[in-house]
Amino acid sequence: MAILLLHAYTLGGQPGSLPGPVAWLFRMGWSGVDAFFVLSAFLLSLPFLRAQTNGQQISLRRYAWRRVLRILPAYYAQIVILLVAGVLGAGWAWRDPSLPTLLAHALLWLNAWPLVHPQLPPWWTLPVEAGFYLLLPLFARLLRPERWPWLLVFIALSQAWRITLMHAGLTRGEEIAWVEHLPGRLDQFLVGMLAAYFWTRRAHAGALPSGKQADVLAIMATIVFLALPGVGLIVGDRPFAGAPVASPWLLTWHVYAALAVAALLFALASGAPQLGRLLSATPLQFLGTISFSLYLWHYPVLLALREAAGGYGAVQADFWPYFWPGLLFSILAATVSWWCVERPAQQWGRRVKLVV
């Protein structure tokens, strides 16, 4: 939803009529990716930690199979639909792709070297997430009392990579693509893994925070996360907008965000009753169910609606009649994608028996 708010705001011409706090939330929608990377690492680390505690082995074949089915069927289906729509002349679709570009997208070789930019902006996170899927079984070996400090070393190395690239004389496009790719965003995944490790340790020791303490921690972490773009005002005249910059304060912004999200997840997993009850509301659970398809489909939906509304200037002048249908049709498209592609793929994957 955060990413949808951002893209509605940018595709809608960044309207100046929005109230300040509302505009702040729309503009910082890019930070939804930060939350997603930490959340993904937190959740995917838990089975490895459980297996370690119980003296079991994770089936890496089953793990890889489920990761493939989690992202590729819906992503490939979207590529096919965009290509067909492009042949039919839709302005929001994918027209005349080259064979190398198609191959790069099929293999998730996006924002890598040689540089191929994703056809849809949200797709840039897919190779980053898939790269973490490959690395997780290796880093999971470090989730032990005597080894976990090594994850701090890799967090520092990820930061060093970002700093090096920002001073390597690259073009702005190369900086954004490669600084935001692995290993540049590895630090957030590792923070999520550490949060899962320490939560598991505290849970086994019976030392998790009480419900009230967890609620306080969750609320404080949320406030910090929402305020973090304001760090940009320390070094400039505007809030941080997400794209990498050379300032040490802002180049490490994603670590600050990761720590805030990790604290929030630690609190929620500990049973924060008030915030947990809010986040357990049926509409939010439904959005969670369709969230990946919503991430994939909101951008072309918003493009198509802008085209139908008369273009950039028309939606900038009248933003809300553009935003609310965009939200509705994005949710409808995501629901169809989840029901017709994601759900059957995951059900089929659970039925297929793999040899451990």
C-alpha positions in Angstrom: 0.0 0.0 0.0 2.9 2.4 0.7 4.3 1.8 -2.7 0.9 2.3 -4.3 0.6 5.7 -2.5 3.9 6.8 -3.8 3.2 5.9 -7.4 -0.3 7.4 -7.3 1.4 10.6 -6.0 4.2 10.7 -8.7 2.0 9.5 -11.6 -0.6 12.0 -10.4 1.8 14.9 -10.8 2.7 15.3 -7.1 -0.3 17.5 -6.5 0.3 20.4 -4.1 -3.2 20.4 -2.8 -2.7 17.5 -0.4 -2.5 18.4 3.3 1.0 18.3 4.7 0.8 15.0 6.8 -1.1 13.3 3.9 1.5 14.4 1.4 4.3 13.2 3.7 2.8 9.7 3.8 2.4 9.6 0.0 5.9 10.9 -0.6 7.5 8.4 1.8 5.8 5.4 0.2 9.1 4.2 -1.2 10.0 3.2 2.4 7.5 0.3 2.0 10.3 -1.5 0.3 12.5 -1.1 3.4 9.7 -2.6 5.6 9.3 -5.5 3.1 12.9 -6.4 3.0 13.2 -6.6 6.8 9.9 -8.4 7.1 10.8 -10.9 4.4 14.1 -11.7 6.2 12.4 -12.0 9.6 9.8 -14.4 8.4 12.0 -16.6 6.3 14.6 -16.9 9.0 12.1 -18.4 11.5 11.9 -21.9 9.9 15.7 -22.1 9.8 15.8 -21.1 13.5 13.1 -23.6 14.4 14.9 -26.4 12.6 18.2 -25.5 14.3 16.5 -25.6 17.7 14.9 -29.0 17.0 18.0 -30.5 15.5 16.4 -30.8 12.1 17.5 -30.0 8.5 15.7 -27.7 6.2 14.9 -29.2 2.8 16.7 -26.7 0.5 14.9 -28.2 -2.5 11.5 -27.6 -0.9 12.6 -24.1 0.2 13.8 -23.1 -3.3 10.7 -24.6 -4.9 8.4 -22.6 -2.7 10.4 -19.4 -3.3 10.1 -19.9 -7.0 6.4 -20.4 -6.9 6.0 -17.4 -4.6 7.1 -14.8 -7.1 7.6 -16.2 -10.6 4.1 -17.4 -11.7 2.4 -14.0 -11.0 5.4 -12.1 -12.4 5.5 -14.1 -15.6 1.8 -13.9 -16.1 2.0 -10.2 -15.8 4.8 -10.0 -18.4 2.6 -12.0 -20.8 -0.4 -9.8 -20.3 1.7 -6.6 -20.8 3.2 -8.0 -24.0 -0.3 -9.0 -25.4 -1.7 -5.6 -24.4 1.3 -3.9 -26.1 0.6 -5.8 -29.3 -3.0 -4.6 -29.1 -1.7 -1.0 -28.8 -2.4 -0.2 -25.2 -0.4 2.8 -24.1 0.3 1.5 -20.6 1.6 -1.9 -21.9 5.0 -3.2 -23.0 5.6 -2.4 -26.7 8.4 -3.8 -29.0 10.7 -5.4 -26.4 14.0 -6.7 -27.7 14.9 -10.3 -27.2 17.9 -9.6 -24.8 15.6 -7.4 -22.7 12.9 -10.1 -22.5 15.6 -12.6 -21.6 16.9 -10.3 -18.9 13.4 -9.9 -17.4 12.7 -13.6 -17.6 16.0 -14.3 -15.6 15.5 -11.4 -13.2 18.7 -9.9 -14.5 17.5 -6.4 -13.8 19.6 -3.4 -12.7 22.6 -5.7 -12.8 25.6 -5.7 -15.3 25.2 -5.1 -18.2 22.5 -2.6 -17.1 19.0 -3.5 -18.0 16.3 -1.3 -16.4 13.0 -3.0 -15.4 10.1 -2.3 -17.7 7.9 -1.5 -14.7 9.6 0.4 -11.8 8.3 -2.0 -9.1 10.1 -4.9 -10.7 13.5 -3.6 -9.5 13.0 -5.3 -6.1 12.4 -8.8 -7.5 16.0 -9.6 -8.3 17.0 -8.1 -4.9 14.5 -10.4 -3.1 15.5 -13.4 -5.2 19.2 -12.8 -4.5 18.4 -12.9 -0.8 16.5 -16.2 -1.3 19.8 -17.6 -2.6 21.9 -16.2 0.2 19.6 -17.0 3.1 20.6 -20.7 3.6 24.2 -19.5 3.8 23.6 -16.7 6.2 21.3 -18.9 8.3 24.3 -20.8 9.4 25.4 -17.7 11.3 22.3 -17.6 13.4 24.0 -19.2 16.3 25.3 -17.7 19.6 28.9 -17.9 18.7 28.4 -16.8 15.0 25.8 -14.0 14.9 28.3 -11.1 15.2 29.5 -12.0 11.7 26.2 -10.7 10.4 27.2 -7.3 11.8 30.4 -7.6 9.7 28.4 -8.2 6.6 26.1 -5.3 7.4 29.2 -3.1 7.6 30.5 -4.5 4.3 27.1 -3.8 2.6 27.5 -0.2 3.8 31.1 0.0 2.5 29.8 -1.2 -0.9 27.3 1.6 -1.1 29.9 4.2 -0.1 32.3 2.8 -2.7 29.8 3.0 -5.5 28.7 6.5 -4.6 32.3 7.7 -5.1 33.2 5.5 -8.1 32.3 8.1 -10.8 29.3 6.3 -12.1 26.4 7.9 -13.9 23.3 8.7 -11.8 21.4 5.8 -13.4 24.2 3.4 -12.6 24.4 4.7 -9.0 20.8 4.2 -8.3 20.6 0.8 -10.0 23.7 -0.7 -8.4 23.7 0.9 -5.0 20.1 -0.3 -4.5 21.0 -3.8 -5.7 22.6 -6.6 -3.7 25.0 -6.3 -1.9 23.9 -2.7 -1.4 20.6 -3.6 0.3 21.8 -6.7 2.0 22.1 -4.8 5.3 18.3 -4.6 5.7 17.8 -8.3 5.2 20.5 -9.1 7.7 18.9 -6.8 10.3 15.7 -8.7 9.8 17.5 -12.0 10.3 19.1 -10.7 13.5 15.6 -9.6 14.8 14.3 -13.1 14.2 17.3 -14.6 15.9 17.0 -12.5 19.1 13.2 -12.8 19.1 13.6 -16.6 19.0 16.2 -16.6 21.8 14.1 -14.4 24.0 11.0 -16.6 23.3 12.8 -19.8 24.3 14.0 -18.0 27.5 10.5 -16.8 28.3 11.8 -13.3 28.3 9.7 -11.5 25.7 8.2 -8.1 26.6 4.8 -8.0 28.2 1.8 -7.0 26.1 1.9 -3.4 27.3 5.7 -3.2 26.8 5.3 -4.6 23.3 2.6 -2.1 22.5 4.8 0.8 23.6 7.8 -0.5 21.6 5.6 -1.1 18.5 4.1 2.4 18.7 7.5 4.1 19.3 9.1 2.1 16.4 6.2 3.1 14.1 6.6 6.8 15.0 10.4 6.7 14.4 9.9 5.0 11.0 7.3 7.5 9.9 9.5 10.4 11.0 12.8 9.1 9.5 12.6 10.9 6.1 13.1 14.0 8.2 16.7 13.1 8.5 17.1 14.7 5.1 16.4 18.0 6.7 19.7 17.7 8.7 21.7 18.0 5.5 19.4 19.8 3.1 16.1 21.6 2.7 13.8 18.6 2.1 13.0 15.2 3.5 14.9 12.2 2.3 13.3 10.9 -0.9 14.8 7.4 -1.0 17.3 7.6 -3.9 20.9 7.1 -2.8 23.0 10.2 -2.1 26.6 10.6 -1.0 25.8 12.1 2.4 26.8 9.7 5.2 23.6 10.6 7.1 21.4 9.6 4.2 23.5 6.8 2.7 22.9 4.8 5.9 19.2 5.8 6.1 18.1 2.3 5.2 19.9 0.9 8.3 18.0 3.3 10.5 14.7 2.3 8.8 15.6 -1.4 9.1 16.2 -1.1 12.9 12.9 0.7 13.3 11.0 -2.0 11.3 12.9 -4.8 13.2 11.8 -3.3 16.5 8.2 -3.2 15.3 8.3 -6.8 14.2 9.9 -7.9 17.5 7.1 -6.2 19.3 4.3 -7.6 17.2 5.7 -11.1 17.3 5.9 -10.7 21.1 2.1 -10.1 21.1 1.5 -6.4 21.2 -2.3 -6.6 21.8 -3.5 -3.1 20.8 -1.5 -2.6 17.6 -1.7 -6.3 16.8 -5.5 -6.2 17.0 -5.5 -3.2 14.6 -3.3 -5.0 12.1 -5.4 -8.2 12.4 -8.4 -6.4 11.0 -10.0 -8.4 8.1 -9.5 -5.7 5.5 -5.8 -5.5 6.3 -5.5 -9.3 6.3 -7.1 -9.3 2.9 -4.6 -6.7 1.6 -1.8 -8.9 3.0 -3.1 -11.9 1.1 -3.1 -10.1 -2.2 -0.1 -7.8 -1.4 2.3 -9.3 -4.0 -0.1 -9.1 -6.8 -1.1 -5.6 -5.7 2.6 -4.7 -5.8 2.8 -6.0 -9.3 -0.4 -4.6 -10.8 -0.9 -1.1 -9.2 1.5 0.6 -11.5 0.1 -0.4 -14.9 -3.4 0.2 -13.5 -2.5 3.7 -12.5 -0.9 4.3 -15.9 -4.0 3.1 -17.7 -6.3 5.3 -15.6 -4.1 8.3 -16.1 -4.3 7.8 -19.8 -8.0 7.4 -19.7 -8.4 10.5 -17.6 -6.7 12.7 -20.1 -3.0 12.5 -19.1 -0.7 14.0 -16.5 -2.1 17.5 -16.3 -5.7 16.3 -15.9 -5.0 14.1 -12.9 -2.7 16.6 -11.3 -5.5 19.2 -11.3 -8.0 16.7 -9.8 -6.1 14.1 -7.8 -8.7 12.3 -5.6 -11.0 11.3 -8.5 -7.8 9.7 -10.0 -6.6 8.1 -6.7 -9.7 6.4 -5.5 -10.5 4.5 -8.7 -6.8 3.7 -9.0 -6.9 2.1 -5.6 -10.1 0.2 -6.3 -9.0 -1.1 -9.7 -5.5 -2.0 -8.4 -7.1 -4.1 -5.6 -9.5 -5.7 -8.2 -6.6 -6.6 -10.5 -4.5 -7.9 -7.6 -7.5 -10.1 -6.4 -7.8 -11.6 -9.9 -4.1 -12.2 -10.1 -4.0 -13.8 -6.7 -7.1 -16.0 -7.4 -6.1 -17.1 -10.9 -2.3 -17.3 -10.6 -0.8 -17.0 -7.1 -3.3 -19.2 -5.3 -3.3 -22.1 -7.8 0.5 -22.0 -8.0 1.0 -22.3 -4.3 -1.7 -25.0 -3.9 0.0 -27.0 -6.7 3.4 -26.5 -5.0 2.1 -27.9 -1.7 0.8 -31.0 -3.5 4.0 -31.8 -5.4 6.2 -34.2 -3.4 9.9 -33.4 -3.5 12.6 -35.7 -2.3 14.4 -34.1 0.7 
